[in-house]
Amino acid sequence: MPENFIRMKEAIKTLSEAEAKSMLFLALLNGKSSEDIQQVILQMSEDKMKTIQAQTVHILFGDSPGGSLKAAFRNTSYQKTEDIIVLPDNLSIGPIKDLHNASGIEARLAWFQKRYNTEDDGLEHNRQRMLTAVEKINLILPHQNIVIWTCQNAHEQTGLRLVLAMLEGKLNTVRVIDTFTAFHEKNISPRLAEDNYPRTTGELNGETLLNFYEQFGMEPINNVKKQKLCDEGKRLLSDDVHIIRTWACEKLLNSGNEHRDDDFIIACAIRLSQEDGKVEYKKAARLIGEVIGHMQQYTGDEWIEYRVRCLIKQGVFSYRGDLKAMRFYEVKLLDNFLTDLNF
C-alpha cells in the first residue's frame, strides 16, 4: 500500500463528521482539485497532532492576535513546544448558546447569514474553523499548560469565560494574560497609556506579545476566580436571549437590543458633516471607519455596516450605490433628521 495512501487514511480518521462535511462543501463550492483536498486534510491532521504534542497550548480570540503570536514564535524554540488555538469569531456580537458544539455554531452562523453580506464560502470557512478550534480545546491533554490571552473588551472577555466553561473538569494549569493590564504595568508607551489602549490584543504586535509571555508574571488563575468565570461561561452557553455583549466597569453586560450602537453611528455621521462643513454623501466605508476608530466597544466593521443598513431602512440615512458591500455605496443623513438635532 503506497505511503501517501496510508498517510491520507490516517489523516481522514482524525476528522470529525462535522469537519468532513464542512471541508467537502468548501471543496465543491470552490472547485478544489483532489490534490488540494488531500493537502487540506493532511494539514488539519497535522494541526491536531501539534496540539496533542505541545507542552503549552495558547488560546486567542481573533485572527490578528493569533497570527501575531504565531509569527512571534516562528524560528524560536517555542515553535516546537507551543501550539496556538484561535477562535476566529468576534464574540461580543451574536448568539453564543451551545457554541461548544456543532448545533450552536450552526445557529450562530445562521444568525449572521441573515444580517451580514457574507459569501457562502466565507460562512463555511468560519464554520470549519470554529469546529476545529472547539475540537482542539477538547483534545487538550491533562499534562499540557494552558495560556488564555484576553483584553478589556467584551469580545475577549466573553471568550475567556466560554473557554473556561469548555475546560471545566480538566485539571490543567491555566494562566491568563490580560494584554491591557500587561501593557499598562509595563508602561510600554506613556502616550498610548493615556488612551484606552490597547482595546484588543490584536492591536499589539508579535514582539510585544512575546515580551508579555516571557516577562509578565503569570501565576495560575486561582480556583475561586476560575470557577466564577467558568460559571459565567456556562450561563453564556445556555443563554438563548442575549446577542449583544458590552464590557463596562470590569463587568460583562448582556443585552438583546441590536440598536445599542445606532446613536453613536448617527453622532459620528453628524461629526463628519460638521468637519466637512456640509451635508453630502460620504463613502459608507469612511463612516464605518470613523465609528470603529472612536467607539469604546469592540464590535468589528461587519456589525457596524449591518447597523448602517438598518438605519437606511429606518429612514435615518439615504444612500446611493449598491448595498452588497460597504465599498459600493455612499450614505447621507436625511435633512429632517439633522434639523431635529439642531444641526
C-alpha positions in Angstrom: 0.0 0.0 0.0 1.5 3.4 -1.0 2.8 5.5 1.8 0.8 8.5 0.7 -2.4 6.5 0.8 -1.6 5.3 4.4 -1.0 8.9 5.5 -4.2 10.1 3.9 -6.2 7.2 5.5 -4.8 8.0 9.0 -5.4 11.8 8.5 -9.1 11.2 7.5 -9.6 9.2 10.7 -8.8 12.4 12.7 -11.6 14.4 11.1 -14.9 14.7 12.9 -18.1 14.2 10.9 -18.9 17.9 11.0 -15.3 18.8 9.8 -15.5 16.3 7.0 -18.9 17.7 5.8 -17.7 21.3 6.1 -14.5 20.6 4.2 -16.3 18.7 1.4 -18.8 21.5 1.0 -16.0 24.1 0.7 -14.1 22.0 -1.8 -17.1 21.6 -4.0 -18.0 25.3 -3.7 -14.6 26.4 -4.7 -13.9 23.8 -7.3 -10.9 22.3 -5.4 -8.9 19.5 -7.0 -8.4 16.2 -5.4 -4.8 17.2 -4.7 -6.0 20.4 -2.9 -8.4 18.4 -0.8 -5.7 16.0 0.2 -3.4 18.8 1.3 -6.2 20.4 3.4 -6.9 17.0 5.1 -3.2 16.5 5.9 -2.8 20.0 7.2 -5.9 19.6 9.5 -4.5 16.3 10.8 -1.0 17.8 11.4 -2.6 20.7 13.3 -4.4 18.3 15.6 -1.2 16.3 16.2 0.6 19.5 17.1 -2.0 20.4 19.7 -1.6 16.9 21.2 2.2 17.0 21.3 2.6 20.6 22.6 3.8 21.4 26.1 1.8 24.6 26.3 -1.4 25.5 24.4 -2.3 29.2 23.8 -5.9 30.2 23.2 -6.6 33.5 21.5 -9.7 35.2 20.1 -9.4 36.6 16.6 -7.1 36.1 13.6 -5.0 39.2 14.3 -3.6 38.2 17.7 -3.4 34.6 16.7 -1.3 35.5 13.6 0.9 37.8 15.6 1.7 35.2 18.2 2.4 32.6 15.5 4.8 35.0 13.8 6.5 35.7 17.2 7.1 32.0 17.8 8.4 31.4 14.3 12.1 30.4 14.2 12.2 30.1 18.0 12.3 27.1 20.3 8.6 27.8 21.0 7.7 26.6 17.6 8.3 23.0 18.9 6.8 23.4 22.4 3.8 25.7 21.9 0.6 25.4 20.0 -2.0 28.1 19.2 -5.7 27.7 19.0 -7.7 30.6 17.5 -11.4 31.2 17.9 -11.9 33.4 14.8 -15.3 35.0 15.6 -16.0 38.3 17.3 -17.8 37.0 20.4 -19.2 40.4 21.5 -21.9 40.1 18.9 -24.4 37.3 18.0 -25.8 34.3 19.8 -23.4 32.0 21.6 -25.7 29.4 23.1 -24.2 26.0 22.8 -21.2 27.4 21.0 -19.2 24.4 22.3 -20.9 22.1 19.9 -21.9 21.9 16.2 -25.5 22.9 16.7 -24.6 26.1 18.5 -22.1 27.0 15.8 -24.7 26.4 13.1 -27.2 28.6 14.9 -24.7 31.4 15.2 -23.7 31.3 11.6 -27.4 31.2 10.5 -28.0 34.4 12.6 -25.1 36.2 10.9 -26.2 34.9 7.5 -29.5 36.9 7.9 -27.6 40.1 8.7 -24.2 40.2 7.1 -23.2 40.4 3.5 -21.1 37.3 3.6 -20.5 34.8 0.8 -21.3 31.2 1.3 -17.7 30.1 1.2 -16.9 32.7 4.0 -19.6 31.3 6.2 -18.4 27.7 5.5 -14.8 28.7 6.2 -15.8 30.2 9.6 -17.9 27.1 10.4 -14.9 24.8 9.8 -12.5 26.9 11.8 -14.9 27.2 14.8 -15.5 23.5 14.7 -11.7 22.8 14.6 -11.0 25.3 17.4 -13.6 23.7 19.7 -12.4 20.2 19.0 -8.8 21.2 19.6 -9.8 22.6 23.0 -11.5 19.3 23.8 -8.3 17.5 22.8 -6.1 19.3 25.3 -4.4 16.7 27.5 -4.0 16.8 31.3 -0.3 17.4 31.3 -0.4 20.5 29.0 -0.2 24.0 30.3 -2.9 26.4 29.0 -2.5 30.1 28.4 -5.6 32.2 27.6 -5.0 35.6 26.1 -7.6 38.3 26.8 -8.1 42.1 26.9 -10.5 44.6 28.4 -13.3 44.2 25.8 -16.5 42.2 25.6 -15.2 40.0 22.7 -12.1 38.6 24.5 -13.7 38.6 28.0 -16.6 36.5 26.6 -14.0 34.2 25.0 -12.2 33.8 28.3 -15.4 32.7 30.0 -16.5 30.4 27.3 -13.2 28.6 27.1 -13.0 28.1 30.9 -16.5 26.6 30.7 -15.3 24.3 28.0 -12.3 23.3 30.1 -14.4 22.5 33.2 -13.3 19.3 34.8 -9.8 19.5 33.3 -7.0 19.8 35.9 -4.5 21.6 33.7 -2.6 24.6 34.9 -4.4 27.7 33.4 -2.7 31.1 33.1 -4.4 34.2 31.8 -2.6 37.1 30.1 -4.6 40.3 30.1 -2.8 42.3 27.5 -4.4 45.6 28.6 -3.1 45.1 32.1 0.3 43.9 30.9 0.7 46.9 28.6 0.0 49.4 31.4 2.0 47.6 34.0 5.0 47.5 31.7 4.4 51.2 30.9 5.4 50.5 27.3 4.1 53.8 25.9 3.0 56.5 28.3 1.4 58.4 25.4 -0.8 55.5 24.4 -1.4 54.6 28.0 -3.4 57.9 28.3 -5.9 56.5 25.9 -8.0 53.3 26.2 -5.2 51.3 24.5 -5.0 48.6 23.6 -8.7 48.0 23.1 -7.9 44.5 21.8 -4.9 42.1 21.8 -5.0 42.3 18.1 -3.7 45.9 18.3 -0.3 44.7 19.7 2.5 43.3 17.5 4.1 39.9 17.9 7.2 41.2 19.6 5.1 42.8 22.4 3.1 39.6 22.9 6.3 37.6 23.1 7.6 40.1 25.7 4.5 39.6 27.8 4.7 35.9 27.6 8.3 35.8 28.7 8.4 38.6 31.2 4.9 39.2 32.5 4.4 37.4 35.8 1.9 34.7 35.2 0.6 33.0 38.3 -2.0 30.3 37.5 -5.5 31.6 37.9 -6.8 30.8 41.4 -9.5 28.2 41.7 -12.1 30.7 43.1 -11.8 33.1 40.2 -11.5 30.3 37.7 -14.8 28.7 38.9 -16.5 32.1 38.9 -15.6 32.8 35.3 -16.4 29.2 34.4 -19.9 29.6 35.9 -20.4 32.8 33.9 -19.3 30.9 30.8 -21.8 28.2 31.4 -24.5 30.7 31.7 -23.5 32.3 28.4 -23.5 28.9 26.8 -27.1 28.4 27.9 -28.3 31.9 27.1 -30.7 32.0 24.1 -31.9 35.6 24.6 -29.0 38.0 24.6 -27.0 38.7 21.5 -25.0 41.9 22.4 -22.3 42.0 25.0 -20.8 45.1 26.5 -17.7 45.4 28.7 -18.1 48.2 31.3 -16.7 48.7 34.8 -14.9 45.3 34.5 -18.2 43.5 34.0 -19.7 41.7 31.1 -23.2 43.0 30.4 -25.6 41.2 28.1 -28.4 42.6 26.1 -30.9 41.6 23.4 -31.0 45.1 22.0 -29.5 45.2 18.5 -29.8 49.0 18.4 -27.1 49.7 21.0 -24.7 51.3 18.6 -27.1 53.3 16.4 -27.0 56.6 18.3 -23.2 56.5 18.2 -23.2 55.8 14.4 -25.5 58.8 13.9 -23.3 61.0 16.2 -20.3 60.1 14.1 -22.1 60.9 10.9 -23.0 64.4 12.3 -19.4 65.0 13.4 -18.2 64.2 9.9 -20.7 66.6 8.4 -19.6 69.3 10.8 -15.9 68.7 10.0 -16.7 68.9 6.3 -18.9 72.0 6.8 -21.7 70.5 4.7 -24.1 67.6 4.5 -23.3 65.3 1.5 -23.0 61.7 0.5 -20.0 60.0 2.1 -18.5 56.6 1.4 -20.1 54.1 3.8 -16.6 52.8 4.5 -15.5 56.2 5.7 -18.4 56.5 8.2 -17.8 52.9 9.4 -14.1 53.6 9.9 -15.0 56.7 11.9 -17.3 54.7 14.1 -14.8 51.9 14.6 -12.0 54.4 15.4 -13.9 56.2 18.1 -16.2 53.8 19.8 -15.1 52.2 23.1 -16.7 48.8 22.5 -15.0 46.5 20.0 -17.5 45.1 17.5 -16.0 44.8 14.1 -16.8 46.6 10.8 -19.3 44.0 9.6 -21.5 44.7 12.6 -21.4 48.5 12.1 -22.0 48.1 8.4 -25.1 46.0 9.2 -26.4 48.7 11.6 -25.8 51.3 8.9 -28.0 49.3 6.5 -30.6 49.0 9.3 -30.6 52.8 9.7 -31.1 53.2 6.0 -34.2 51.1 6.2 -35.4 53.2 9.2 -35.1 56.4 7.2 -32.2 57.9 9.1 -29.8 57.7 6.1 -30.4 57.9 2.4 -27.9 56.1 0.1 -26.8 55.7 -3.4 -25.0 52.7 -4.9 -25.1 49.0 -4.2 -25.7 47.8 -0.7 -24.0 44.4 -1.3 -20.7 45.7 0.3 -19.7 48.9 2.1 -17.2 49.9 -0.6 -20.1 50.1 -3.2 -22.4 52.7 -1.6 -22.5 56.1 0.0 -24.7 57.4 2.8 -26.1 60.8 3.9 -28.2 61.8 6.9 -31.6 63.0 5.9 -32.1 66.7 6.3 -35.1 66.5 8.6 -33.1 64.2 10.9 -30.4 66.8 11.1 -32.9 69.6 11.8 -34.4 67.6 14.6 -31.0 67.5 16.2 -30.4 71.3 15.7 -27.6 70.6 13.3 
